[in-house]
Amino acid sequence: METAIIERPVSADEGMEESNIVMLDVGLIDPNPANPRRDVGDVSELADSIRAQGIRQNLLVTPTPQGRYLLVIGHRRLAAAKLAGLSRVPAVVADLSEREQRELMLVENSQRADLTVIEEADGYQGLLDLGVGVDEAAQRTGRSTALVRRRLKIAAIGENARSKAGTAQLSIDDWETIADFDRHPDLQERLAEAAGGKNWNMAVKHARQERTWREWLDTARAELERMGIDAADEQPNTDNWYDSPKGLRRTTMLTTGDIAKAIDAWRDSHDGATPVVGVRAEGASWARGIALYETVDEEAETAAREAREARWREEREREERETAPAKEFARASRDLRIAFVTHLMELKSQPKGIGKAVALLSARFALDTLTEGFDQWNSHAEDVWEQITGIGTAGDDADDAKPEDEAEDPLRESVTAMIAGDPQRAAFGLLYALAEERVSWETWRDAATIAEHAAPLYEALETLGYRTSDTEAEALNGSLVPIDDDDNGEDTGIGQDSEPDDDGASQADDASGEPDDAE
């Protein structure tokens, strides 16, 4: 078949002054290994077009010492030409450096919508590997410096994490989120595995929490070293919990804040003594932290006190251990639900399915009113309303000046204002705030309260498009409900001598530790 050849314009600044057009045997042209596009995709339609009209644009190749040609531009056209049965193709032959080849291929492919984020990122990294600076790479490819830097950050994602993503077509935002964890390859792999699925948001939340913990732990270790305090690494027991070393009593567990201030506070309360410090870096997230111990005077401990406090501490830590998963899950799942509803409340158009969601929530509260009654509002629900609407419920200075009998209710004002503008959205927001108030960490530890409060809330949210993660689905199915058995479990958190972990001391909060109450 005769082929229609239209010469591709070649500019002098591309380094092709000596270029010429020739008909080359397809068997002499090799694909370029540095081509950003890893897969040319389906070329059957292009092959049909070539059969009918010939190749409408020349290929660009550069000669190699072996008497062959390395393809620079036209990988899809070459593949389609082979599929169409052509033995020769028109090509512009130009002597190009490896740097020029990469620049041309990156510019050419960047104009195509099907070039993946990773392929583009690797293309920029290839230029840097050849000594091209970020600013020059941006200038040569017509992109902003900021965009090039963002792509280079994505290019640094390791192969293990990339492979975990499989065939999922991730967005630029997804890849950039994964790239943010460049100091934690294991977290990148977890995120890549969850990307594109319903567990993505929960995985990002957990990864950020884990990163915050690791960064705090690194800072705390460095501060302890600066203070000249040796911190012993502890290992969890078979229950994924920790036992206090023999002869020591744990008085404080630190998980956040300034550790130097916490040590100083401990010394003030212990007559200037220095605590024994243990690092609990492994195991379940709710069991980790930096423990401060005091030495136990075993001779002064009476048998009665030892037995009484050991039983008390064992019961307290058992409850802490059993409730920690539910508390952690309640925080994470509540944040996801509120973020989803906040987005709905900000939409300009009416959210799809809001009518059904209002009906579901209304029916549930109507049933509760008839059967058991409920508090119509409290401070927790007010907080949820403020989060999802951005409308504060606290009064202002002007209200303070009004007589008490004339002062207006700021909550009623905010709700009334929304009802006037969008009554259906206001009704949904109110019902959601009331429903959300009923879901706490205790909810997830009882099958009856899950069915009464959590399940109806998720049913309503799912009608609006909320994607329930596997972790949430498992909790709805009772994964956090305690299993009754006769096993009293191992003695955890006390020394081998059965000394109590604390002597009336609780975990520190704010600047020195994490509160016991996770809700």
LOVEX-90539 format. One line per field, with one value per residue (C-alpha): residue number from 1; residue in three letters; x negated, y negated, z negated. Coordinates in pm, whole numbers. Layout:
N
num <- c(NUM, ...)
residuo <- c(Ala, ...)
x <- c(X, ...)
y <- c(Y, ...)
z <- c(Z, ...)
This chain:
519
num <- c(1, 2, 3, 4, 5, 6, 7, 8, 9, 10, 11, 12, 13, 14, 15, 16, 17, 18, 19, 20, 21, 22, 23, 24, 25, 26, 27, 28, 29, 30, 31, 32, 33, 34, 35, 36, 37, 38, 39, 40, 41, 42, 43, 44, 45, 46, 47, 48, 49, 50, 51, 52, 53, 54, 55, 56, 57, 58, 59, 60, 61, 62, 63, 64, 65, 66, 67, 68, 69, 70, 71, 72, 73, 74, 75, 76, 77, 78, 79, 80, 81, 82, 83, 84, 85, 86, 87, 88, 89, 90, 91, 92, 93, 94, 95, 96, 97, 98, 99, 100, 101, 102, 103, 104, 105, 106, 107, 108, 109, 110, 111, 112, 113, 114, 115, 116, 117, 118, 119, 120, 121, 122, 123, 124, 125, 126, 127, 128, 129, 130, 131, 132, 133, 134, 135, 136, 137, 138, 139, 140, 141, 142, 143, 144, 145, 146, 147, 148, 149, 150, 151, 152, 153, 154, 155, 156, 157, 158, 159, 160, 161, 162, 163, 164, 165, 166, 167, 168, 169, 170, 171, 172, 173, 174, 175, 176, 177, 178, 179, 180, 181, 182, 183, 184, 185, 186, 187, 188, 189, 190, 191, 192, 193, 194, 195, 196, 197, 198, 199, 200, 201, 202, 203, 204, 205, 206, 207, 208, 209, 210, 211, 212, 213, 214, 215, 216, 217, 218, 219, 220, 221, 222, 223, 224, 225, 226, 227, 228, 229, 230, 231, 232, 233, 234, 235, 236, 237, 238, 239, 240, 241, 242, 243, 244, 245, 246, 247, 248, 249, 250, 251, 252, 253, 254, 255, 256, 257, 258, 259, 260, 261, 262, 263, 264, 265, 266, 267, 268, 269, 270, 271, 272, 273, 274, 275, 276, 277, 278, 279, 280, 281, 282, 283, 284, 285, 286, 287, 288, 289, 290, 291, 292, 293, 294, 295, 296, 297, 298, 299, 300, 301, 302, 303, 304, 305, 306, 307, 308, 309, 310, 311, 312, 313, 314, 315, 316, 317, 318, 319, 320, 321, 322, 323, 324, 325, 326, 327, 328, 329, 330, 331, 332, 333, 334, 335, 336, 337, 338, 339, 340, 341, 342, 343, 344, 345, 346, 347, 348, 349, 350, 351, 352, 353, 354, 355, 356, 357, 358, 359, 360, 361, 362, 363, 364, 365, 366, 367, 368, 369, 370, 371, 372, 373, 374, 375, 376, 377, 378, 379, 380, 381, 382, 383, 384, 385, 386, 387, 388, 389, 390, 391, 392, 393, 394, 395, 396, 397, 398, 399, 400, 401, 402, 403, 404, 405, 406, 407, 408, 409, 410, 411, 412, 413, 414, 415, 416, 417, 418, 419, 420, 421, 422, 423, 424, 425, 426, 427, 428, 429, 430, 431, 432, 433, 434, 435, 436, 437, 438, 439, 440, 441, 442, 443, 444, 445, 446, 447, 448, 449, 450, 451, 452, 453, 454, 455, 456, 457, 458, 459, 460, 461, 462, 463, 464, 465, 466, 467, 468, 469, 470, 471, 472, 473, 474, 475, 476, 477, 478, 479, 480, 481, 482, 483, 484, 485, 486, 487, 488, 489, 490, 491, 492, 493, 494, 495, 496, 497, 498, 499, 500, 501, 502, 503, 504, 505, 506, 507, 508, 509, 510, 511, 512, 513, 514, 515, 516, 517, 518, 519)
residuo <- c(Met, Glu, Thr, Ala, Ile, Ile, Glu, Arg, Pro, Val, Ser, Ala, Asp, Glu, Gly, Met, Glu, Glu, Ser, Asn, Ile, Val, Met, Leu, Asp, Val, Gly, Leu, Ile, Asp, Pro, Asn, Pro, Ala, Asn, Pro, Arg, Arg, Asp, Val, Gly, Asp, Val, Ser, Glu, Leu, Ala, Asp, Ser, Ile, Arg, Ala, Gln, Gly, Ile, Arg, Gln, Asn, Leu, Leu, Val, Thr, Pro, Thr, Pro, Gln, Gly, Arg, Tyr, Leu, Leu, Val, Ile, Gly, His, Arg, Arg, Leu, Ala, Ala, Ala, Lys, Leu, Ala, Gly, Leu, Ser, Arg, Val, Pro, Ala, Val, Val, Ala, Asp, Leu, Ser, Glu, Arg, Glu, Gln, Arg, Glu, Leu, Met, Leu, Val, Glu, Asn, Ser, Gln, Arg, Ala, Asp, Leu, Thr, Val, Ile, Glu, Glu, Ala, Asp, Gly, Tyr, Gln, Gly, Leu, Leu, Asp, Leu, Gly, Val, Gly, Val, Asp, Glu, Ala, Ala, Gln, Arg, Thr, Gly, Arg, Ser, Thr, Ala, Leu, Val, Arg, Arg, Arg, Leu, Lys, Ile, Ala, Ala, Ile, Gly, Glu, Asn, Ala, Arg, Ser, Lys, Ala, Gly, Thr, Ala, Gln, Leu, Ser, Ile, Asp, Asp, Trp, Glu, Thr, Ile, Ala, Asp, Phe, Asp, Arg, His, Pro, Asp, Leu, Gln, Glu, Arg, Leu, Ala, Glu, Ala, Ala, Gly, Gly, Lys, Asn, Trp, Asn, Met, Ala, Val, Lys, His, Ala, Arg, Gln, Glu, Arg, Thr, Trp, Arg, Glu, Trp, Leu, Asp, Thr, Ala, Arg, Ala, Glu, Leu, Glu, Arg, Met, Gly, Ile, Asp, Ala, Ala, Asp, Glu, Gln, Pro, Asn, Thr, Asp, Asn, Trp, Tyr, Asp, Ser, Pro, Lys, Gly, Leu, Arg, Arg, Thr, Thr, Met, Leu, Thr, Thr, Gly, Asp, Ile, Ala, Lys, Ala, Ile, Asp, Ala, Trp, Arg, Asp, Ser, His, Asp, Gly, Ala, Thr, Pro, Val, Val, Gly, Val, Arg, Ala, Glu, Gly, Ala, Ser, Trp, Ala, Arg, Gly, Ile, Ala, Leu, Tyr, Glu, Thr, Val, Asp, Glu, Glu, Ala, Glu, Thr, Ala, Ala, Arg, Glu, Ala, Arg, Glu, Ala, Arg, Trp, Arg, Glu, Glu, Arg, Glu, Arg, Glu, Glu, Arg, Glu, Thr, Ala, Pro, Ala, Lys, Glu, Phe, Ala, Arg, Ala, Ser, Arg, Asp, Leu, Arg, Ile, Ala, Phe, Val, Thr, His, Leu, Met, Glu, Leu, Lys, Ser, Gln, Pro, Lys, Gly, Ile, Gly, Lys, Ala, Val, Ala, Leu, Leu, Ser, Ala, Arg, Phe, Ala, Leu, Asp, Thr, Leu, Thr, Glu, Gly, Phe, Asp, Gln, Trp, Asn, Ser, His, Ala, Glu, Asp, Val, Trp, Glu, Gln, Ile, Thr, Gly, Ile, Gly, Thr, Ala, Gly, Asp, Asp, Ala, Asp, Asp, Ala, Lys, Pro, Glu, Asp, Glu, Ala, Glu, Asp, Pro, Leu, Arg, Glu, Ser, Val, Thr, Ala, Met, Ile, Ala, Gly, Asp, Pro, Gln, Arg, Ala, Ala, Phe, Gly, Leu, Leu, Tyr, Ala, Leu, Ala, Glu, Glu, Arg, Val, Ser, Trp, Glu, Thr, Trp, Arg, Asp, Ala, Ala, Thr, Ile, Ala, Glu, His, Ala, Ala, Pro, Leu, Tyr, Glu, Ala, Leu, Glu, Thr, Leu, Gly, Tyr, Arg, Thr, Ser, Asp, Thr, Glu, Ala, Glu, Ala, Leu, Asn, Gly, Ser, Leu, Val, Pro, Ile, Asp, Asp, Asp, Asp, Asn, Gly, Glu, Asp, Thr, Gly, Ile, Gly, Gln, Asp, Ser, Glu, Pro, Asp, Asp, Asp, Gly, Ala, Ser, Gln, Ala, Asp, Asp, Ala, Ser, Gly, Glu, Pro, Asp, Asp, Ala, Glu)
x <- c(0, -125, -166, -96, -399, -376, -708, -711, -854, -1186, -1306, -1671, -1661, -1583, -1933, -1819, -1980, -2126, -1795, -1647, -1348, -1401, -1192, -1317, -1261, -1048, -1284, -1568, -1385, -1405, -1168, -1336, -1383, -1365, -1020, -794, -497, -536, -246, -139, 211, 460, 344, 601, 794, 473, 368, 698, 635, 282, 410, 653, 448, 88, -125, -29, -320, -685, -857, -1163, -1465, -1829, -2103, -2291, -2645, -2509, -2360, -2010, -1782, -1644, -1287, -1228, -883, -614, -600, -226, -262, -536, -331, -25, -232, -354, 3, 115, -148, -378, -739, -876, -785, -881, -1117, -1318, -1674, -1854, -2162, -2026, -2191, -2026, -1919, -1756, -1580, -1432, -1321, -1145, -974, -857, -716, -546, -387, -289, -38, 149, 422, 336, -16, -5, -124, -402, -520, -539, -714, -975, -1028, -1130, -1351, -1524, -1615, -1754, -1961, -2128, -2220, -1925, -1820, -1462, -1424, -1568, -1349, -1044, -1150, -1232, -901, -680, -571, -591, -876, -627, -466, -805, -900, -568, -623, -978, -844, -613, -902, -1077, -805, -966, -886, -732, -474, -408, -349, -100, 119, 155, 361, 556, 563, 468, 515, 237, 370, 352, -8, -108, 50, -153, -467, -421, -526, -867, -1039, -814, -819, -601, -326, -357, -297, 12, 153, 78, 260, 568, 564, 859, 1079, 1330, 1063, 850, 968, 936, 590, 473, 602, 424, 102, 99, 157, -125, -360, -279, -353, -686, -800, -710, -892, -1206, -1195, -1136, -1428, -1660, -1543, -1597, -1948, -2016, -1904, -2136, -1851, -1882, -1556, -1519, -1325, -1046, -872, -499, -381, -177, 138, -24, -34, -317, -424, -608, -959, -1010, -1052, -909, -571, -452, -325, -294, -249, -354, -232, -260, -387, -718, -892, -1143, -859, -698, -1025, -1061, -704, -771, -1081, -890, -638, -906, -1142, -1383, -1441, -1485, -1235, -1326, -1219, -1091, -1002, -704, -739, -596, -259, 90, 109, 308, 41, -257, -422, -706, -656, -793, -854, -928, -1120, -907, -1022, -923, -986, -740, -467, -231, -75, 277, 209, 24, 314, 579, 407, 301, 664, 768, 497, 563, 929, 849, 592, 814, 1088, 837, 710, 1059, 1196, 892, 980, 1336, 1217, 962, 1214, 1484, 1254, 1146, 1490, 1660, 1407, 1478, 1855, 1840, 1606, 1849, 2154, 1961, 1897, 2268, 2368, 2135, 2268, 2452, 2704, 2928, 2738, 2878, 3063, 3108, 3483, 3445, 3175, 3398, 3682, 3465, 3330, 3671, 3833, 3561, 3598, 3975, 3958, 3717, 3943, 4242, 4058, 3790, 3753, 3426, 3254, 3331, 3000, 2680, 2334, 2197, 2463, 2401, 2035, 2128, 2364, 2089, 1841, 2065, 2207, 1929, 2194, 2090, 2340, 2163, 2304, 2113, 2035, 2355, 2564, 2384, 2515, 2879, 3094, 3115, 3483, 3410, 3093, 3134, 3032, 2733, 2804, 3166, 3051, 2811, 3063, 3345, 3127, 3052, 3415, 3517, 3275, 3268, 3512, 3437, 3063, 3120, 3344, 3082, 2804, 3005, 3099, 2743, 2604, 2847, 2769, 2392, 2418, 2545, 2243, 1951, 1678, 1916, 2160, 1916, 1885, 2252, 2445, 2775, 2648, 2480, 2816, 3003, 2769, 2472, 2637, 2924, 2672, 2462, 2773, 2870, 2516, 2483, 2796, 2599, 2295, 2083, 1840, 1824, 1471, 1396, 1293, 1628, 1819, 1644, 1728, 2093, 2082, 1958, 1579, 1528, 1793, 1622, 1634, 1737, 1510, 1377, 1017, 898, 598, 243, 144, 50, -120, -260, -595, -677, -648, -280, -332, -58, -132, -21, 14, 324, 164, 337, 197, 82, 265, 215, -157, -269, -53, 270, 595, 747, 1084, 1041, 1384)
y <- c(0, -348, -557, -925, -1092, -1436, -1565, -1653, -2005, -1991, -2299, -2391, -2420, -2047, -1971, -1824, -2051, -1748, -1558, -1396, -1181, -822, -506, -264, 106, 152, 431, 182, -44, 31, -116, -363, -216, -568, -637, -763, -572, -215, -76, -199, -65, 54, -57, 138, -174, -353, -47, -60, -428, -353, -78, -325, -645, -553, -716, -1082, -1191, -1090, -902, -1052, -824, -857, -628, -385, -250, 96, -32, -36, -320, -413, -544, -882, -993, -765, -451, -409, -474, -212, 47, -31, -15, 333, 437, 294, 504, 222, 325, -30, -359, -723, -862, -1173, -1069, -1303, -1277, -1333, -1311, -1103, -1423, -1556, -1224, -1231, -1593, -1529, -1213, -1377, -1682, -1467, -1230, -1498, -1628, -1295, -1230, -862, -921, -808, -1022, -774, -769, -1148, -1159, -905, -1109, -1414, -1202, -1069, -1424, -1495, -1178, -1326, -1644, -1865, -2100, -2136, -2488, -2386, -2075, -2292, -2542, -2275, -2092, -2400, -2313, -2510, -2449, -2363, -2095, -1942, -1929, -1758, -1500, -1434, -1364, -1104, -957, -880, -631, -288, 8, 205, -65, -104, 268, 263, 24, 290, 177, -87, -420, -654, -1029, -1283, -1363, -993, -961, -1287, -1166, -845, -1046, -1250, -941, -920, -855, -558, -308, -61, -322, -404, -38, -23, -335, -213, 111, -79, -350, -358, -158, -221, -186, -474, -750, -526, -411, -773, -862, -567, -638, -1000, -895, -641, -899, -1147, -881, -784, -1143, -1214, -900, -999, -1345, -1198, -955, -1239, -1452, -1167, -1118, -1491, -1472, -1179, -938, -579, -448, -69, 78, 305, 586, 669, 998, 1262, 1052, 763, 577, 483, 606, 369, 488, 658, 415, 116, -55, -249, -590, -771, -677, -942, -944, -1310, -1646, -1777, -1486, -1711, -1896, -1564, -1440, -1764, -1733, -1372, -1474, -1748, -1494, -1239, -1453, -1519, -1154, -1048, -795, -465, -505, -231, -268, -67, -111, 216, 387, 241, -137, -182, 5, -202, -493, -592, -464, -637, -403, -447, -189, 17, 61, 425, 455, 173, 328, 536, 852, 714, 396, 590, 827, 553, 314, 590, 690, 328, 259, 578, 489, 134, 239, 518, 261, 27, 303, 417, 68, -78, 67, -64, -409, -434, -315, -551, -851, -753, -653, -960, -1191, -1025, -1052, -1417, -1502, -1338, -1522, -1851, -1814, -1752, -2058, -2275, -2162, -2426, -2180, -1945, -1626, -1321, -1093, -1353, -1300, -931, -999, -1250, -1000, -722, -938, -1090, -748, -628, -926, -914, -549, -635, -915, -683, -397, -540, -916, -1104, -1433, -1657, -1842, -1857, -2006, -1711, -1749, -2124, -2055, -1825, -2090, -2351, -2114, -2022, -2370, -2602, -2799, -2869, -2832, -3052, -3398, -3718, -4029, -4198, -3924, -3973, -4326, -4219, -4154, -3784, -3763, -3923, -3729, -3516, -3152, -3139, -2775, -2850, -3148, -2938, -2660, -2904, -3081, -2758, -2645, -2969, -2913, -2534, -2353, -2003, -2039, -2193, -1900, -1654, -1838, -1841, -1476, -1378, -1575, -1398, -1059, -1117, -1215, -866, -687, -667, -411, -223, -181, 47, 283, 383, 555, 400, 39, 104, 213, -74, -364, -290, -77, -325, -610, -423, -320, -687, -797, -523, -650, -974, -797, -736, -445, -229, -91, 269, 166, -7, 283, 525, 304, 293, 674, 681, 711, 487, 656, 836, 1217, 1365, 1642, 1783, 1689, 1422, 1354, 1281, 1029, 727, 400, 505, 641, 1003, 936, 840, 481, 243, 38, -292, -419, -624, -793, -822, -862, -1215, -1425, -1735, -1821, -1509, -1222, -1087, -1112, -789, -889, -863, -999)
z <- c(0, 80, -231, -256, -414, -567, -696, -1065, -1116, -1296, -1486, -1511, -1890, -1912, -1792, -1458, -1203, -1025, -1025, -714, -626, -524, -488, -754, -796, -1110, -1216, -1252, -1498, -1870, -2133, -2363, -2715, -2861, -2716, -3000, -2860, -2982, -2776, -2432, -2496, -2236, -1888, -1682, -1574, -1483, -1282, -1089, -1012, -890, -662, -508, -495, -572, -841, -859, -1082, -1066, -1346, -1509, -1558, -1647, -1507, -1730, -1686, -1600, -1275, -1421, -1523, -1864, -1860, -2026, -1910, -1770, -1985, -1927, -1555, -1525, -1714, -1498, -1178, -1270, -1347, -1011, -834, -713, -657, -636, -803, -736, -997, -1072, -1162, -1401, -1621, -1972, -2310, -2580, -2752, -2433, -2382, -2732, -2701, -2370, -2492, -2814, -2635, -2372, -2621, -2873, -2621, -2625, -2881, -2920, -3053, -3417, -3707, -3784, -3421, -3409, -3748, -3635, -3319, -3521, -3745, -3434, -3335, -3680, -3661, -3354, -3538, -3439, -3721, -3839, -3699, -3362, -3346, -3406, -3141, -2880, -2929, -2965, -3319, -3643, -3884, -4158, -3941, -3856, -4225, -4308, -4035, -4155, -4502, -4350, -4151, -4482, -4581, -4598, -4376, -4662, -4723, -4350, -4312, -4600, -4401, -4130, -3834, -4027, -3844, -4125, -4110, -4147, -4496, -4591, -4475, -4645, -4970, -4945, -4862, -5180, -5376, -5211, -5546, -5613, -5323, -5515, -5550, -5180, -5100, -5322, -5158, -4806, -4883, -5007, -4738, -4503, -4740, -5015, -5286, -5154, -5391, -5696, -5582, -5541, -5886, -6048, -5853, -5969, -6328, -6302, -6148, -6426, -6686, -6527, -6491, -6853, -6968, -6775, -6934, -7279, -7246, -7143, -7437, -7683, -7547, -7582, -7944, -8007, -8086, -7967, -7823, -7802, -7511, -7631, -7447, -7458, -7603, -7424, -7474, -7285, -7616, -7849, -8193, -8423, -8512, -8847, -9134, -8941, -8942, -8638, -8741, -8407, -8042, -7790, -7432, -7334, -7450, -7583, -7756, -7932, -8107, -8197, -8351, -8549, -8675, -8776, -8968, -9149, -9272, -9369, -9578, -9294, -9202, -8838, -8701, -8543, -8179, -7950, -7581, -7459, -7084, -6957, -6961, -6947, -6911, -7232, -7433, -7315, -7488, -7717, -8071, -8380, -8672, -9037, -9238, -9473, -9834, -9854, -10227, -10298, -10090, -10302, -10164, -10206, -10015, -9747, -9688, -9706, -9469, -9233, -9191, -9146, -8894, -8704, -8670, -8560, -8302, -8175, -8118, -7955, -7728, -7634, -7571, -7390, -7045, -7067, -7179, -6896, -6637, -6768, -6719, -6370, -6236, -6386, -6216, -5879, -5918, -6024, -5735, -5492, -5628, -5643, -5271, -5207, -5409, -5197, -4858, -4660, -4518, -4714, -4798, -4622, -4862, -5135, -5142, -5217, -5475, -5654, -5646, -5791, -6072, -6146, -6170, -6407, -6643, -6628, -6736, -7019, -7138, -7157, -7324, -7552, -7508, -7461, -7535, -7240, -7260, -7456, -7427, -7229, -6958, -6955, -6880, -6591, -6449, -6462, -6293, -6000, -5937, -6047, -6239, -6597, -6878, -7132, -7203, -7123, -7322, -7205, -7360, -7692, -7706, -7677, -7982, -8065, -7968, -7628, -7540, -7227, -7207, -6963, -6883, -6795, -6588, -6378, -6323, -6242, -5986, -5802, -5816, -5648, -5360, -5320, -5551, -5421, -5469, -5814, -5910, -5797, -5983, -6306, -6280, -6196, -6493, -6727, -6575, -6589, -6957, -7037, -6890, -7136, -7197, -7428, -7137, -6955, -7251, -7266, -6989, -7097, -7087, -6752, -6612, -6779, -6713, -6484, -6214, -6144, -6119, -5861, -5670, -5633, -5539, -5277, -5099, -5050, -4906, -5215, -5154, -5464, -5507, -5592, -5944, -5999, -5846, -6081, -6379, -6268, -6264, -6623, -6587, -6893, -7110, -7401, -7396, -7729, -7853, -8177, -8104, -8347, -8123, -8210, -8473, -8261, -8339, -8680, -8782, -8831, -9201, -9145, -9249, -9126, -8819, -8970, -9321, -9266, -8963, -8628, -8280, -8208, -7955, -7743, -7737, -7921, -7800, -7658, -7861, -7987, -7844, -7468, -7386)
